[in-house]
Amino acid sequence: MNIDFQHKQSAHCESGVTSSLLKYHGVDLSEAMVFGIGSGLFFAYLPFVKVNYLPLTTFRYTPGYVFKSATKRLGIKVRSLRYRYPSKAMADIDTIIERGSPVGLQVGVYWLPYFPPSYRFHFNAHNIVVYGKENGEYLISDPVMETPVRCSYDDLMRVRFAKGPLAPKGRMYYIEKIPERIEFNKAIRKGIKVTVKNMLSIPFPMVGVKGIRYLARHMKKWPDKLGSKKALLYLGQVIRMQEEIGTGGAGFRFMFSSFLQEASGFLNLKSMSGLSEDMTIVGDKWREFALASARSCKNNEVSPELYGKLAGILTECSNMEENIFKELKKILF
């Protein structure tokens, strides 16, 4: 079983997998377009939800959302399955790739045998493509790897049924049918509208641009409220969620910027191209926050002044993003 599948390294696992699966089936959309149509840009700071005993900061919606949303808006028929029994999950993946269709999987990162030990951590929402089987090993296109890799039956089963938060439960998804005609403009508009709503209009203070400000207000208080050791752990968690678990901070802003640039051509809206440039500037600001925060963690620097400065950068990001999304709302709503 070996499908003629083109491996491509990508910025974010789910949007990269979705783009690769679509391309295999003849729909050639960039990762940025998939990300935008699937409304991949999001933010929430949820201190009552703990990951490794630390508050959750998320830059993405729930696992599977980009694939589900993008394919639905493009009118593409897909199948997504979860399993109770590992043996059934493994048998089904063999059946699908024998039919000649690559399969997307949600897996746990920690037990992936081809990951360097320093990159392994307990995160269960990574996405890969399985496109064949050879000499008892599965052929895998992992978006974070430069080249295709291989995985044994036992190792693949283990990562598909990793335990803990966001447990994949054997989740498998694949494309069943492509429509004769795809309404790209309609899909693009829907993707932008949902992103604007998620970032501006959800009536909850911990989500969207309000959520970024909420995090900034809390961050200012961490040195006095938590003490140096815990403040560093909290800040390190934000950076880990932003830069290691996906590309959520600057990376997602750069991807959304590219999406707006491409979308402006599809929709013939030159004003959107200018907003693309503005979003790139926001991405640079998020990168500034990440670098300053990482330096603080590395040097064990904790002070109200420093954390106030970091919170100030976040507030700038939220203000800039709010202006961009309000402009997008004027253009499309």
C-alpha positions in Angstrom: 0.0 0.0 0.0 1.7 3.2 -1.2 -0.1 6.3 -2.4 1.7 8.8 -4.6 1.4 11.6 -2.0 3.4 14.8 -2.0 4.9 15.6 1.4 5.0 19.3 2.4 6.3 20.9 5.5 3.9 23.5 6.9 3.6 26.2 9.6 0.8 24.6 11.5 -0.1 20.9 11.6 -3.9 20.9 11.1 -4.0 23.5 8.3 -1.0 21.9 6.7 -2.6 18.4 6.8 -5.8 19.8 5.4 -4.0 21.6 2.6 -2.1 18.5 1.7 -5.2 16.3 1.7 -7.1 18.8 -0.5 -4.2 19.0 -2.9 -4.1 15.2 -3.3 -7.7 15.3 -4.3 -7.1 18.1 -6.8 -8.0 21.2 -4.8 -4.8 23.3 -4.7 -5.2 25.7 -1.9 -2.3 27.1 0.2 -2.1 26.5 3.9 -2.9 30.1 4.5 -6.1 29.9 2.5 -7.1 26.8 4.3 -6.3 28.4 7.7 -8.4 31.5 6.8 -11.4 29.7 5.3 -11.4 27.4 8.3 -11.3 30.4 10.7 -8.2 29.2 12.4 -7.3 32.4 14.1 -8.6 32.5 17.7 -7.6 33.4 21.3 -8.7 32.5 24.8 -7.1 32.7 28.2 -8.9 30.3 30.5 -7.2 30.3 34.0 -9.8 27.8 35.3 -8.7 25.2 32.7 -5.3 23.7 33.6 -2.7 22.1 31.3 0.1 20.5 33.2 -1.3 22.3 36.3 -1.0 25.7 34.6 -3.7 28.0 33.1 -4.6 27.4 29.5 -3.8 30.0 26.9 -5.1 28.9 23.5 -4.5 30.5 20.1 -6.6 28.0 18.2 -10.2 26.6 18.3 -10.8 23.0 19.2 -8.8 20.2 17.4 -10.4 19.4 14.1 -12.1 22.7 13.7 -10.1 24.0 10.8 -10.5 20.8 8.8 -14.2 20.5 9.5 -14.9 24.2 8.9 -12.8 24.6 5.7 -14.1 21.5 4.0 -17.7 22.3 4.9 -17.5 25.8 3.5 -15.9 24.4 0.4 -18.7 21.9 0.0 -16.4 18.9 0.3 -17.7 15.6 1.7 -15.5 14.2 4.5 -15.5 11.5 7.1 -14.3 11.8 10.6 -14.2 8.9 13.1 -13.2 8.2 16.7 -12.8 4.7 18.2 -13.3 2.8 21.3 -11.2 -0.2 20.3 -7.6 0.4 19.0 -7.6 -2.8 16.8 -10.7 -1.5 14.9 -9.0 1.9 14.5 -5.9 0.3 13.0 -7.9 -2.0 10.7 -9.9 0.9 9.3 -6.8 3.0 8.5 -5.4 0.0 6.5 -8.8 -0.2 4.6 -8.8 3.4 3.7 -5.2 3.7 2.4 -5.8 0.4 0.5 -8.5 2.3 -1.4 -5.9 4.9 -2.4 -6.9 7.7 0.0 -4.5 9.4 2.4 -5.8 9.7 6.0 -5.4 12.5 8.5 -4.9 11.5 12.2 -4.9 13.3 15.5 -2.1 12.0 17.6 -0.2 12.6 20.8 3.2 14.1 20.3 5.1 12.6 23.3 5.3 9.0 21.9 6.1 9.8 18.3 9.3 7.8 17.7 10.7 10.0 15.1 10.5 13.2 17.2 13.8 14.2 18.9 13.5 13.8 22.7 13.8 17.5 23.3 10.7 18.2 21.2 8.5 15.6 23.0 5.9 16.9 25.4 2.4 15.8 26.4 0.2 17.4 23.7 -2.5 15.3 22.1 -3.8 17.6 19.2 -1.0 17.1 16.7 -2.0 16.2 13.1 -0.3 13.9 10.6 -1.1 12.2 7.3 -0.7 8.4 6.7 -0.4 7.7 3.0 0.9 4.1 2.8 2.3 1.0 4.5 5.5 -0.7 3.6 7.3 -3.7 5.3 5.0 -3.4 8.3 5.6 0.3 8.8 3.3 3.2 8.0 4.4 6.0 5.7 3.8 9.3 7.3 3.8 12.9 6.2 4.2 15.0 9.4 3.9 18.7 8.7 6.7 19.6 11.1 9.2 17.3 9.5 11.4 18.1 6.5 10.9 14.7 4.9 8.4 11.8 5.1 8.9 9.5 8.1 7.9 6.0 9.1 6.1 4.5 12.2 5.5 1.0 13.4 2.0 -0.5 14.0 2.5 -0.4 17.7 3.9 3.1 17.8 1.1 4.5 15.6 -1.5 2.8 17.8 0.1 4.2 20.9 0.0 7.9 19.7 -3.5 7.5 18.3 -4.7 6.5 21.8 -2.5 8.7 24.0 -4.1 9.6 27.3 -4.7 12.9 28.9 -6.3 16.3 27.9 -7.6 16.4 24.3 -7.1 12.6 24.0 -7.4 11.7 20.3 -9.3 8.5 20.8 -8.1 7.2 17.5 -9.5 10.1 15.6 -9.1 9.6 11.8 -10.4 11.8 9.0 -10.3 11.8 5.2 -11.9 13.3 2.1 -14.7 11.3 0.4 -15.9 13.5 -2.4 -15.0 16.8 -4.1 -17.9 18.7 -5.7 -17.8 19.6 -9.4 -17.8 23.3 -8.6 -16.4 25.0 -5.5 -17.6 28.5 -4.5 -14.3 29.8 -3.2 -15.5 33.4 -2.8 -18.4 32.3 -0.6 -16.1 30.1 1.5 -13.6 32.9 2.0 -16.2 35.4 3.1 -17.7 32.9 5.6 -14.2 32.2 7.0 -13.5 35.8 7.6 -16.9 36.6 9.1 -16.6 33.8 11.6 -13.1 34.9 12.6 -14.3 38.5 13.1 -17.2 37.2 15.2 -14.9 35.0 17.3 -12.4 37.8 17.9 -14.8 40.6 18.5 -18.3 39.5 19.5 -18.3 36.4 21.8 -19.8 37.7 25.0 -17.1 36.3 27.3 -14.2 38.4 28.6 -11.6 35.7 28.2 -12.0 35.3 24.5 -10.9 37.2 21.4 -9.3 40.6 21.7 -11.0 41.0 25.1 -9.2 37.8 26.1 -5.8 39.2 25.2 -6.5 42.3 27.4 -7.7 40.0 30.1 -4.4 38.1 30.0 -2.5 41.4 30.1 -4.3 42.6 33.2 -3.6 39.3 35.0 0.0 39.2 33.9 0.7 42.6 35.5 -0.3 41.1 38.9 1.6 37.8 38.6 4.9 38.9 40.3 3.1 40.2 43.4 0.3 37.7 43.4 2.1 34.5 42.6 5.7 35.1 43.6 8.8 34.8 41.3 8.8 31.0 40.8 5.2 30.6 39.9 5.1 33.8 37.8 7.9 32.4 35.6 6.0 29.1 35.3 2.8 31.0 34.2 4.7 33.1 31.7 6.6 30.0 30.4 3.2 28.3 29.8 2.0 31.2 27.7 5.1 31.1 25.5 4.9 27.3 25.3 1.3 27.5 24.0 2.2 30.4 21.7 5.4 29.1 20.1 5.8 25.4 20.7 2.3 24.0 20.6 1.5 25.1 17.0 2.4 28.6 15.7 -0.3 30.5 17.6 1.3 33.9 18.3 3.2 35.6 15.5 2.9 32.6 13.2 -0.9 32.6 13.1 -0.9 36.4 12.4 1.5 35.9 9.5 -0.6 33.1 8.1 -3.8 35.2 8.4 -2.0 38.1 6.7 -1.1 35.8 3.8 -4.7 34.6 3.7 -6.0 38.2 3.5 -3.5 39.0 0.7 -4.7 36.0 -1.3 -8.3 36.6 -0.4 -8.2 40.2 -1.7 -7.4 38.8 -5.1 -10.3 36.3 -5.0 -12.8 38.9 -3.8 -11.3 41.8 -5.8 -11.0 43.9 -2.6 -7.8 46.0 -2.6 -8.6 47.4 0.9 -8.1 43.9 2.3 -4.6 43.9 1.0 -3.8 46.9 3.3 -5.2 45.0 6.2 -2.9 42.2 5.4 0.1 44.5 5.9 -1.4 45.7 9.2 -1.7 42.1 10.4 2.0 41.4 9.5 2.8 44.3 11.9 0.7 42.7 14.6 2.6 39.5 14.0 5.9 41.3 14.6 4.5 42.7 17.8 3.6 39.2 19.0 7.1 38.1 18.2 8.5 41.0 20.2 6.4 39.8 23.2 7.6 36.2 22.7 11.3 37.2 22.6 11.0 39.5 25.7 9.1 36.8 27.6 11.5 34.0 26.7 14.5 36.2 27.8 12.7 36.8 31.1 12.3 33.1 31.6 15.8 32.2 30.6 17.3 34.8 33.0 14.8 34.2 35.8 13.9 37.9 35.7 10.7 38.7 37.6 9.5 42.2 38.5 6.3 44.2 38.4 8.0 46.6 36.0 9.0 43.9 33.5 5.7 42.1 33.6 3.9 45.4 33.2 6.0 46.0 30.1 5.1 42.5 28.7 1.4 43.2 29.5 1.7 46.5 27.6 2.8 44.7 24.5 -0.1 42.4 24.7 -2.5 45.3 25.1 -1.0 46.9 22.0 -1.6 43.6 20.1 -5.2 43.5 21.2 -5.8 47.1 20.2 -4.2 46.6 16.7 -6.2 43.4 16.1 -9.4 45.0 17.2 -9.0 47.7 14.6 -8.2 45.2 11.9 -11.2 43.0 12.6 -13.5 46.1 12.8 -12.3 47.1 9.4 -12.9 43.6 8.0 -16.4 43.8 9.5 -17.1 47.1 7.6 -15.9 45.6 4.4 -17.7 42.3 4.5 -20.8 42.6 6.7 
